[in-house]
C-alpha cells in the first residue's frame, strides 16, 4: 500500500511539473492557432468566430428570434418567455445584411426581409397570447359548472384579456405584410413569404378568429351570470 501511494504521489507531481513546463492551457486551447501569427495581430483576430458577440450574447433582432422555441409539451411560463424574447427582438436592430438569416443581394431585398421578419415575429407573439388565453378559456360549459361560476368567470376574464392583447399584434402583422407585398421581390424566407401571401389574400385572418373567441367568452359569461341568479 505504501509503495502504491508513493507511486501515485510521484506520478501526480511529475504530471504537474510537465504541464507547467510545457505551458498547457485548460481554458484558452482554442486560441493556440494564433501562435503562428505575426508579431502584431489586430485584437479582433483573437476572437474566434464561434465567440463573436452576436453569437454568445443576444444583441440583434435575429439573435432573439433564434432563441424562440416551442416544445412539444409547454406551459404558461414557456409561452411568457417566448413572448418576452420576441418583444425584445422587436426593439433591437437587425444584423448586418451579410449576417442575415438568408442570403441578401440588394437593398430592396433587405427591406423586404426586415418587413417579413417584423410580420412573422408579431404573428408569433399573437399566437403565444392566444395559447395562454386558451389555457384560461372554458371551452365547454355544462349545467353543473354553475357551482363553480365564480372561479370560471374569473378564468374567462383572464382569457378575454389575453385575446384582446393579441389583436394589436395581428394588426401590426397585417401592416408589415402589406409593406412587404409592395416590394416585388421573392426572398428565401419561403415560409414567411407564404404567410404574407395568405394574409394579403385574406386566407389567413386571425382578426376574425380572435373576435370569434371573444364573442364566445362573452356568451359563456352571460350564461353563467344568468344561471347564477336563478
RODO-2510 file (C-alpha; in nm, 4 decimals, decimal comma):
residues 230
     n   res          X          Y          Z
     1     x     0,0000     0,0000     0,0000
     2     x     0,2824     0,2402     0,0902
     3     x     0,4574     0,1688    -0,2415
     4     x     0,1358     0,2311    -0,4397
     5     x     0,0754     0,5569    -0,2569
     6     x     0,4333     0,6739    -0,3263
     7     x     0,3935     0,5868    -0,6951
     8     x     0,0649     0,7853    -0,7097
     9     x     0,2252     1,0912    -0,5441
    10     x     0,5300     1,0732    -0,7711
    11     x     0,3133     1,0440    -1,0839
    12     x     0,0949     1,3390    -0,9781
    13     x     0,3945     1,5652    -0,9139
    14     x     0,5547     1,4625    -1,2443
    15     x     0,2376     1,5438    -1,4431
    16     x     0,2039     1,8798    -1,2717
    17     x     0,5644     1,9733    -1,3485
    18     x     0,5242     1,8691    -1,7115
    19     x     0,2116     2,0823    -1,7505
    20     x     0,3853     2,3849    -1,6036
    21     x     0,6917     2,3290    -1,8162
    22     x     0,5003     2,2968    -2,1441
    23     x     0,2545     2,5789    -2,0653
    24     x    -0,0587     2,3711    -2,1172
    25     x    -0,3767     2,5830    -2,1093
    26     x    -0,7100     2,4486    -1,9892
    27     x    -0,9465     2,7264    -2,0985
    28     x    -0,7792     2,9005    -2,3903
    29     x    -0,6955     2,5982    -2,6013
    30     x    -0,8918     2,7402    -2,8934
    31     x    -0,6570     3,0374    -2,9108
    32     x    -0,3462     2,8241    -2,9755
    33     x    -0,3812     2,8571    -3,3517
    34     x    -0,2584     3,2168    -3,3170
    35     x     0,0962     3,1067    -3,2287
    36     x     0,1995     3,1270    -3,5960
    37     x     0,0583     3,4780    -3,6400
    38     x     0,2766     3,7801    -3,6956
    39     x     0,4059     3,9772    -3,4024
    40     x     0,1359     4,2422    -3,4290
    41     x    -0,2158     4,0992    -3,4650
    42     x    -0,5388     4,3047    -3,4528
    43     x    -0,7290     4,2475    -3,1299
    44     x    -1,0404     4,1421    -3,3248
    45     x    -0,8474     3,8449    -3,4650
    46     x    -0,8212     3,7000    -3,1169
    47     x    -1,1970     3,6403    -3,1060
    48     x    -1,2826     3,3127    -3,2853
    49     x    -1,5981     3,3240    -3,4948
    50     x    -1,7785     3,0928    -3,2533
    51     x    -1,7289     3,3537    -2,9824
    52     x    -1,8420     3,6600    -3,1732
    53     x    -2,0602     3,8881    -2,9632
    54     x    -2,3837     3,8273    -3,1515
    55     x    -2,3305     3,4514    -3,1190
    56     x    -2,2648     3,4438    -2,7458
    57     x    -2,4808     3,7321    -2,6190
    58     x    -2,8174     3,8100    -2,7869
    59     x    -2,7810     4,1527    -2,9371
    60     x    -2,9686     4,1811    -3,2657
    61     x    -3,3267     4,1108    -3,3680
    62     x    -3,2288     3,7827    -3,5334
    63     x    -3,0486     3,6675    -3,2170
    64     x    -3,3615     3,6926    -3,0038
    65     x    -3,5741     3,5433    -3,2821
    66     x    -3,3459     3,2382    -3,2898
    67     x    -3,3958     3,1958    -2,9137
    68     x    -3,7664     3,1367    -2,9757
    69     x    -3,8632     2,7760    -2,9313
    70     x    -4,1829     2,5800    -2,8805
    71     x    -4,1505     2,2485    -2,7033
    72     x    -4,3936     1,9652    -2,7646
    73     x    -4,5056     1,9959    -2,4022
    74     x    -4,5087     2,3584    -2,2944
    75     x    -4,6567     2,5511    -2,0049
    76     x    -4,7596     2,9105    -1,9493
    77     x    -4,4130     3,0029    -1,8301
    78     x    -4,2641     2,8807    -2,1609
    79     x    -4,5145     3,0933    -2,3525
    80     x    -4,4383     3,4034    -2,1450
    81     x    -4,0647     3,3552    -2,2007
    82     x    -4,1177     3,3327    -2,5753
    83     x    -4,3282     3,6493    -2,5729
    84     x    -4,0576     3,8329    -2,3748
    85     x    -3,7831     3,7249    -2,6182
    86     x    -3,9851     3,8228    -2,9235
    87     x    -4,0855     4,1607    -2,7788
    88     x    -3,7168     4,2274    -2,7095
    89     x    -3,6391     4,1299    -3,0698
    90     x    -3,8770     4,3987    -3,1990
    91     x    -3,6827     4,6628    -3,0027
    92     x    -3,3427     4,5565    -3,1392
    93     x    -3,1523     4,6436    -3,4540
    94     x    -3,1090     4,3972    -3,7363
    95     x    -2,7806     4,2264    -3,8048
    96     x    -2,5579     4,3464    -4,0842
    97     x    -2,7031     4,2229    -4,4182
    98     x    -2,4091     3,9859    -4,4592
    99     x    -2,5172     3,8106    -4,1357
   100     x    -2,8896     3,7883    -4,2178
   101     x    -3,0861     3,4650    -4,1808
   102     x    -3,0856     3,4209    -4,5610
   103     x    -2,8659     3,5471    -4,8433
   104     x    -2,9350     3,9149    -4,9220
   105     x    -2,8307     4,0545    -5,2609
   106     x    -2,9869     4,4030    -5,2760
   107     x    -3,1207     4,6876    -5,0633
   108     x    -3,4765     4,6163    -5,1789
   109     x    -3,4448     4,2527    -5,0791
   110     x    -3,3088     4,3562    -4,7390
   111     x    -3,6041     4,5933    -4,6910
   112     x    -3,8494     4,3127    -4,7665
   113     x    -3,6526     4,0792    -4,5391
   114     x    -3,6974     4,3216    -4,2480
   115     x    -4,0692     4,3647    -4,3115
   116     x    -4,1210     3,9882    -4,3302
   117     x    -3,9413     3,9338    -4,0007
   118     x    -4,1432     4,2088    -3,8310
   119     x    -4,4610     4,0484    -3,9673
   120     x    -4,3666     3,6979    -3,8578
   121     x    -4,2496     3,7975    -3,5091
   122     x    -4,5751     3,9855    -3,4462
   123     x    -4,7681     3,6763    -3,5557
   124     x    -4,5677     3,4582    -3,3158
   125     x    -4,6354     3,6962    -3,0257
   126     x    -5,0042     3,6966    -3,1157
   127     x    -5,0177     3,3161    -3,1291
   128     x    -4,8491     3,2839    -2,7920
   129     x    -5,1078     3,5203    -2,6429
   130     x    -5,3804     3,3014    -2,7912
   131     x    -5,2216     2,9896    -2,6437
   132     x    -5,2204     3,1488    -2,2967
   133     x    -5,5809     3,2643    -2,3421
   134     x    -5,6827     2,9136    -2,4422
   135     x    -5,5484     2,7772    -2,1133
   136     x    -5,7936     3,0006    -1,9217
   137     x    -6,0856     2,9670    -2,1604
   138     x    -6,3589     2,7212    -2,0619
   139     x    -6,4390     2,5655    -2,3967
   140     x    -6,7442     2,3684    -2,2849
   141     x    -6,9956     2,4574    -2,0143
   142     x    -7,2313     2,2076    -1,8519
   143     x    -7,5179     2,2666    -1,6088
   144     x    -7,3073     2,1524    -1,3134
   145     x    -7,0417     2,4179    -1,3853
   146     x    -7,2723     2,6776    -1,2283
   147     x    -7,1448     2,5529    -0,8904
   148     x    -6,8035     2,6949    -0,9840
   149     x    -6,9334     3,0001    -1,1663
   150     x    -6,7216     3,2485    -0,9679
   151     x    -6,3936     3,0714    -1,0487
   152     x    -6,4904     3,0103    -1,4118
   153     x    -6,5927     3,3741    -1,4603
   154     x    -6,2550     3,4852    -1,3272
   155     x    -6,0790     3,2449    -1,5625
   156     x    -6,2856     3,3630    -1,8599
   157     x    -6,1987     3,7222    -1,7733
   158     x    -5,8271     3,6393    -1,7951
   159     x    -5,8836     3,4573    -2,1252
   160     x    -6,0633     3,7596    -2,2691
   161     x    -5,7769     3,9855    -2,1592
   162     x    -5,5208     3,7775    -2,3493
   163     x    -5,7440     3,7548    -2,6564
   164     x    -5,7664     4,1339    -2,6581
   165     x    -5,3901     4,1714    -2,6116
   166     x    -5,3339     3,9564    -2,9210
   167     x    -5,5291     4,1940    -3,1506
   168     x    -5,2671     4,4760    -3,1799
   169     x    -5,0002     4,2237    -3,2836
   170     x    -5,2246     4,0877    -3,5563
   171     x    -5,2863     4,4412    -3,6832
   172     x    -4,9117     4,5085    -3,6908
   173     x    -4,8531     4,1790    -3,8729
   174     x    -5,1030     4,2838    -4,1428
   175     x    -4,9328     4,6222    -4,1671
   176     x    -4,5913     4,4690    -4,2313
   177     x    -4,7372     4,2099    -4,4686
   178     x    -4,8751     4,4920    -4,6831
   179     x    -4,5402     4,6735    -4,6806
   180     x    -4,3561     4,3539    -4,7728
   181     x    -4,6017     4,2872    -5,0574
   182     x    -4,5263     4,6246    -5,2117
   183     x    -4,1711     4,5024    -5,2841
   184     x    -4,1831     4,2817    -5,5939
   185     x    -3,9004     4,0523    -5,4912
   186     x    -3,9168     3,6983    -5,3533
   187     x    -3,6768     3,6255    -5,0688
   188     x    -3,5520     3,2873    -4,9482
   189     x    -3,7783     3,3175    -4,6412
   190     x    -4,0208     3,0754    -4,8048
   191     x    -4,2466     3,0104    -4,5058
   192     x    -4,2798     3,3808    -4,4258
   193     x    -4,3479     3,4588    -4,7925
   194     x    -4,6338     3,2052    -4,7869
   195     x    -4,7616     3,3562    -4,4620
   196     x    -4,7558     3,7042    -4,6181
   197     x    -4,9355     3,5782    -4,9299
   198     x    -5,2147     3,4185    -4,7222
   199     x    -5,2610     3,7380    -4,5195
   200     x    -5,2835     3,9589    -4,8280
   201     x    -5,5347     3,7258    -4,9960
   202     x    -5,7438     3,7085    -4,6777
   203     x    -5,6935     3,3332    -4,6418
   204     x    -5,5298     3,3910    -4,3037
   205     x    -5,7427     3,6217    -4,0900
   206     x    -5,6666     3,5986    -3,7196
   207     x    -5,8725     3,9097    -3,6569
   208     x    -6,1888     3,7146    -3,7347
   209     x    -6,0668     3,4186    -3,5252
   210     x    -5,9825     3,6334    -3,2218
   211     x    -6,3101     3,8250    -3,2354
   212     x    -6,4909     3,4907    -3,2563
   213     x    -6,3154     3,3713    -2,9388
   214     x    -6,4039     3,6961    -2,7572
   215     x    -6,7694     3,6661    -2,8626
   216     x    -6,7818     3,3080    -2,7307
   217     x    -6,6241     3,4147    -2,3990
   218     x    -6,8857     3,6885    -2,3584
   219     x    -7,1622     3,4390    -2,4354
   220     x    -7,0311     3,1971    -2,1700
   221     x    -7,0042     3,4729    -1,9128
   222     x    -7,3639     3,5831    -1,9818
   223     x    -7,4813     3,2218    -1,9498
   224     x    -7,3058     3,1725    -1,6158
   225     x    -7,4289     3,5045    -1,4775
   226     x    -7,7875     3,4241    -1,5778
   227     x    -7,7729     3,0755    -1,4208
   228     x    -7,6095     3,2063    -1,1029
   229     x    -7,9022     3,4451    -1,0476
   230     x    -8,1626     3,1686    -1,0697
***
